[in-house]
Amino acid sequence: MRHSVLFVLAALLASPALAAESIADQASSAFEIFAGGKAQPDFASGEYGRSLLGDIAGTWVALMGPQPGSGIETYGADVDRTCATPAAFKLASPNPLTMTMTAKPLDKEFSQSYTLVVGSVFAERTEPEAYFAAIGLGPEKVGAEFDQRRAVALSLANGMVQIYRPSVDIIVLTRGGGYPTVLARCPKV
């Protein structure tokens, strides 16, 4: 008798209908990720930005997408390795509606600002001269080829982005039609 009760309980728990989250649970998770768990009026009035940016200060790195044949378990090693390189950058929030990113990929530093427009939409702004110098496209590079490279680089570093925070140590930036940029917080040392 005892074995049959255990067998029935195991079968019920293994049932996909019982194991899956309810629609309400799934919707709650979606609203938590894409609206910070905020009601529509709060989301539209800037409350999402306040909760999104509340504790972002620190060093972060961008993660690359999954590589064929490797698992996501490599992400932890990627973060640890990348945090000690010039690819790491600083995020800060000087006020509840603005995020800044400061990077030094080569020998010159530049900053980008992200200002909340509405909901999860932010205006991304990069000061051109500092950015060009930092990525090796400064004024000493002349000619049509470098002008074209600067135009493309600047178009990719300015515009509208949507920012989501699925967890405390992960931020996701999406741009229209582009692959998402996933940022991971570096461990504090």
C-alpha positions as a printed Julia matrix, in Angstrom:
189×3 Matrix{Float64}:
  0.0    0.0     0.0
  2.76   2.42    0.95
  4.6    1.81   -2.32
  1.45   2.42   -4.38
  0.85   5.79   -2.68
  4.45   6.81   -3.35
  4.12   5.64   -6.96
  0.92   7.68   -7.46
  2.48  10.79   -5.86
  5.61  10.46   -8.01
  3.48  10.08  -11.15
  1.42  13.15  -10.24
  4.51  15.25   -9.57
  6.07  14.16  -12.85
  2.96  15.2   -14.77
  3.75  18.24  -16.98
  0.45  19.87  -16.03
  1.34  19.8   -12.35
  5.03  20.54  -12.74
  4.6   23.61  -14.94
  4.12  27.02  -13.44
  0.65  28.45  -13.71
 -0.13  31.19  -16.22
 -0.36  33.63  -13.31
  3.13  32.64  -12.1
  4.56  32.92  -15.62
  2.89  36.31  -16.16
  4.19  37.53  -12.81
  7.73  36.53  -13.83
  7.35  38.31  -17.18
  6.07  41.51  -15.56
  8.92  41.34  -13.02
 11.53  41.14  -15.8
 10.01  43.52  -18.35
  8.26  46.03  -16.07
 10.16  45.67  -12.81
  6.98  44.33  -11.24
  5.44  47.82  -11.57
  1.83  48.58  -12.42
  1.35  50.41  -15.72
  0.96  53.93  -14.19
  4.13  53.48  -12.09
  6.02  52.0   -15.04
  5.1   54.97  -17.26
  5.93  57.56  -14.59
  9.54  56.58  -13.95
  9.21  54.17  -11.05
 10.74  51.39  -13.13
 13.88  53.47  -13.69
 14.22  54.16   -9.98
 14.07  50.48   -9.07
 16.19  49.4   -12.05
 19.04  51.8   -11.28
 18.93  51.71   -7.49
 22.05  49.66   -6.84
 23.93  49.4   -10.11
 27.14  51.13   -9.01
 30.13  48.91   -9.62
 32.22  47.15  -12.2
 30.46  45.2   -14.97
 31.31  43.29  -18.14
 29.41  42.41  -21.29
 28.81  38.71  -21.89
 28.91  37.18  -25.32
 26.06  34.94  -26.39
 26.2   31.16  -26.09
 28.94  29.59  -28.16
 28.07  26.45  -30.13
 29.14  23.38  -28.19
 29.6   25.16  -24.87
 27.2   25.49  -21.99
 26.18  28.52  -20.0
 28.26  27.24  -17.12
 31.17  29.03  -18.82
 29.64  32.42  -18.06
 30.94  32.47  -14.49
 34.48  31.85  -15.71
 34.0   34.44  -18.46
 32.98  37.06  -15.9
 35.87  36.3   -13.55
 38.38  36.4   -16.41
 36.96  39.51  -18.11
 36.59  41.57  -14.92
 40.39  41.79  -14.68
 40.8   43.23  -18.2
 40.22  46.61  -19.89
 36.9   45.17  -21.14
 35.42  45.82  -17.67
 33.62  49.13  -17.19
 31.94  51.11  -14.42
 28.21  51.7   -14.11
 26.79  54.39  -11.86
 23.49  56.17  -11.35
 23.96  59.87  -10.56
 20.2   60.25  -10.11
 17.18  57.92  -10.13
 16.55  58.36  -13.86
 20.08  58.21  -15.34
 22.72  55.54  -15.72
 26.3   56.24  -16.78
 28.82  53.82  -18.18
 32.51  54.68  -18.12
 34.98  52.54  -20.07
 38.63  52.59  -21.02
 39.02  49.97  -23.76
 42.42  51.27  -24.91
 44.37  54.05  -23.23
 41.63  56.71  -23.27
 38.41  56.81  -21.26
 34.91  57.66  -22.48
 31.43  57.73  -20.98
 27.93  57.01  -22.16
 24.77  58.21  -20.46
 21.38  56.52  -20.48
 18.47  58.79  -19.58
 15.02  57.37  -18.89
 12.45  58.42  -21.48
  9.47  56.31  -20.38
  8.97  52.81  -19.02
 12.07  50.79  -19.9
 13.13  53.07  -22.79
 16.34  55.05  -22.32
 18.09  57.57  -24.58
 21.72  56.52  -25.02
 24.21  59.37  -25.56
 27.93  59.14  -26.23
 30.19  62.18  -26.54
 31.8   61.67  -29.98
 35.36  63.0   -29.56
 36.16  61.03  -26.38
 34.5   57.92  -27.82
 36.41  58.07  -31.09
 39.73  58.57  -29.27
 38.95  55.65  -26.92
 38.19  53.21  -29.75
 41.13  54.23  -31.95
 39.24  56.46  -34.39
 40.52  59.83  -33.21
 41.13  62.89  -35.43
 44.57  61.61  -36.46
 42.78  58.96  -38.55
 41.86  60.72  -41.79
 40.13  59.73  -44.97
 36.79  58.49  -46.17
 37.3   55.01  -44.68
 37.78  56.43  -41.17
 34.89  58.88  -41.6
 32.67  55.92  -42.47
 33.91  53.91  -39.48
 33.24  56.87  -37.16
 29.7   57.28  -38.55
 28.92  53.59  -38.0
 30.49  53.57  -34.52
 28.55  56.65  -33.45
 25.28  55.28  -34.82
 25.78  52.15  -32.69
 26.62  54.17  -29.56
 23.64  56.55  -29.63
 19.92  55.99  -29.84
 17.07  54.43  -27.94
 17.6   51.3   -25.88
 15.39  49.28  -23.6
 16.96  48.2   -20.32
 15.81  45.23  -18.25
 17.15  43.73  -15.07
 16.17  40.07  -14.72
 18.34  39.73  -11.6
 20.45  41.9    -9.31
 23.71  41.02  -11.12
 22.41  40.99  -14.72
 21.28  43.9   -16.9
 20.01  43.46  -20.47
 20.05  46.23  -23.08
 18.08  45.75  -26.29
 18.19  47.87  -29.42
 15.77  47.65  -32.32
 16.7   44.61  -34.37
 19.97  44.03  -32.53
 21.26  41.14  -30.47
 20.73  41.81  -26.74
 23.66  43.11  -24.72
 23.87  41.18  -21.45
 25.89  42.81  -18.68
 27.1   40.94  -15.59
 28.29  42.5   -12.35
 31.88  41.72  -11.4
 32.4   40.22   -7.96
 33.53  42.71   -5.35
 37.13  42.18   -4.38
